[in-house]
Amino acid sequence: MKEYSVIEDDVKLGKNVSIWNFVNLYGCEIGDNTKIGSFVEIRRDVKIGKNCKIEAFVFIPEGVTIEDEVFIGPHVCFTNDKYPRATTSDGKLKTSNDWEKSEIIIKKGVSIGAYTTILPGVTIGEYAMIGAGSVVTKDIPPHKLALGIPAKILGDVTDFKKIKNLKNDKNDTISKTNFYR
């Protein structure tokens, strides 16, 4: 464990978990060989699988399950409240009893690009890829490439390196060379 990290007694760490500086872990489970970058906060009841890589500045609140072999890029933010408010209808500051958490499930092998926001109630299917800066508002099926605001499915992920069937907003097939322009 690195300096200035807070790891509560109820955190369950697997074997060979790597934790960098300024990490806050509260009541979560982290699987074997997972790497947690600096400035990450993981809240209670979060479950993270084996062989995951969570980059710096990621926020993971209650209600998130991350399966094995998942990559989460820097500054990814998961949200678990569909109707966030600071106060109740009578003006009192909200407590943990005043909201309903919505779960988020990230399936095996998913890759999530930097600065992506995942909204409540979403499931991202096995080996899907989410492009950097996306806002995921609905479920993404397995083996799909999705990106944008809101994230839209733009292609298929056939293995770790191959992406095919790229489509633009008009559903026209596009080449990979024009994809990032």
C-alpha positions in Angstrom: 0.0 0.0 0.0 1.2 3.5 -0.9 1.2 6.6 1.2 -1.8 8.6 2.1 -4.3 5.9 1.2 -7.4 5.1 3.3 -8.3 1.4 3.4 -11.0 0.6 5.8 -10.9 -2.7 7.9 -13.9 -4.1 6.0 -12.2 -4.0 2.6 -11.4 -7.5 1.1 -8.3 -7.5 -1.0 -7.3 -10.4 -3.2 -3.7 -11.6 -3.8 -1.2 -9.3 -5.4 -3.5 -6.2 -5.5 -1.6 -3.1 -6.4 -2.7 0.2 -4.8 -1.1 3.6 -5.5 -1.1 6.8 -3.6 -4.2 8.7 -2.4 -6.7 5.8 -2.8 -9.8 5.6 -0.6 -11.4 2.1 -0.2 -14.5 1.6 1.9 -16.2 -1.8 2.4 -15.5 -3.1 -1.2 -14.0 -6.3 -2.6 -11.1 -6.3 -5.0 -10.0 -9.4 -6.9 -6.5 -10.9 -7.3 -3.9 -9.0 -9.4 -6.0 -5.9 -9.8 -4.2 -2.6 -10.1 -5.7 0.6 -8.6 -4.2 3.9 -9.7 -3.7 7.1 -7.7 -6.6 9.2 -6.6 -9.3 6.5 -6.9 -12.3 6.2 -4.6 -14.2 2.9 -4.3 -17.2 2.9 -2.0 -19.0 0.2 0.0 -20.5 -2.9 -1.6 -18.5 -2.5 -4.8 -17.2 -5.7 -6.2 -14.2 -5.7 -8.6 -13.0 -8.9 -10.2 -9.6 -10.3 -10.9 -6.9 -8.9 -13.3 -8.6 -5.5 -13.6 -6.8 -2.2 -14.2 -8.4 1.0 -12.8 -6.5 4.1 -13.8 -6.1 7.3 -11.8 -9.0 9.6 -10.7 -11.8 7.0 -11.1 -14.9 7.2 -8.8 -16.9 4.0 -8.2 -19.9 4.4 -5.8 -22.1 1.9 -4.1 -24.0 -0.5 -6.4 -21.3 -1.1 -9.0 -20.1 -4.6 -10.0 -17.0 -4.9 -12.2 -16.2 -8.4 -13.4 -12.8 -9.9 -14.3 -10.3 -8.4 -16.8 -11.8 -4.9 -17.1 -9.9 -1.8 -18.0 -11.2 1.5 -16.7 -9.4 4.6 -18.1 -8.5 7.7 -16.2 -11.2 10.0 -14.8 -14.1 7.5 -15.4 -17.1 8.3 -13.3 -19.8 5.9 -12.3 -23.1 7.4 -11.0 -25.7 5.5 -9.0 -28.5 8.0 -8.3 -31.1 8.7 -11.1 -32.5 11.8 -9.3 -29.6 13.5 -7.5 -30.6 16.3 -5.1 -28.8 17.9 -2.1 -32.0 18.3 -0.1 -35.4 16.6 0.4 -38.7 18.3 -0.7 -38.9 19.9 2.7 -35.4 21.5 2.4 -33.5 19.2 4.7 -30.1 17.9 3.7 -30.5 14.4 2.2 -29.0 11.4 4.0 -28.3 7.9 2.7 -31.9 6.9 3.5 -33.3 9.5 1.1 -32.2 8.0 -2.2 -32.4 4.7 -4.1 -29.1 3.4 -5.5 -29.2 2.0 -9.1 -26.8 -0.8 -9.9 -24.3 -0.7 -12.7 -22.8 -4.0 -14.0 -19.6 -4.1 -16.1 -19.1 -7.5 -17.6 -15.9 -9.5 -18.2 -13.2 -7.9 -20.5 -14.8 -4.5 -21.0 -12.6 -1.5 -21.8 -13.9 2.0 -20.8 -12.0 5.0 -22.2 -10.9 8.0 -20.2 -13.4 10.6 -19.0 -16.4 8.4 -19.6 -19.5 8.8 -17.4 -21.6 5.7 -16.7 -25.2 6.6 -15.7 -27.3 4.5 -13.2 -28.9 1.2 -14.1 -26.6 0.4 -17.0 -25.0 -3.0 -17.9 -22.1 -3.1 -20.3 -21.7 -6.5 -22.0 -18.7 -8.8 -22.2 -15.7 -7.4 -24.1 -17.5 -4.2 -25.2 -15.4 -1.1 -25.7 -16.5 2.4 -24.7 -14.7 5.3 -26.4 -13.1 8.1 -24.4 -15.4 10.9 -23.3 -18.6 9.0 -23.8 -21.7 9.2 -21.6 -23.3 5.7 -21.3 -27.1 6.2 -20.8 -28.3 2.6 -21.6 -27.1 -0.9 -21.8 -24.4 -1.8 -24.3 -24.5 -5.4 -25.7 -21.5 -7.7 -25.6 -18.7 -7.2 -28.2 -19.8 -3.8 -29.3 -17.9 -0.5 -29.7 -19.9 2.4 -28.4 -19.0 6.1 -28.1 -20.3 9.6 -28.0 -22.8 11.6 -26.0 -25.0 9.7 -25.5 -22.9 6.6 -26.4 -24.1 4.9 -29.6 -23.0 1.6 -31.0 -20.7 2.1 -33.9 -19.1 -1.3 -34.5 -18.2 -4.7 -33.3 -15.3 -5.9 -31.2 -14.2 -9.3 -32.5 -11.2 -9.8 -30.3 -8.7 -7.8 -28.3 -7.5 -5.8 -31.3 -10.0 -6.1 -34.1 -12.9 -3.7 -34.6 -15.2 -4.2 -37.6 -18.5 -3.0 -39.1 -18.0 0.7 -38.1 -21.0 2.8 -38.8 -21.6 6.6 -38.7 -24.7 8.4 -37.5 -26.4 7.7 -40.9 -25.6 4.0 -40.5 -23.1 4.2 -43.4 -20.1 1.9 -43.1 -16.9 3.9 -42.5 -13.3 2.9 -42.7 -11.0 2.9 -39.6 -8.8 5.5 -41.2 -11.7 8.0 -41.2 -13.1 6.9 -37.8 -11.0 9.2 -35.6 -11.2 12.3 -37.8 
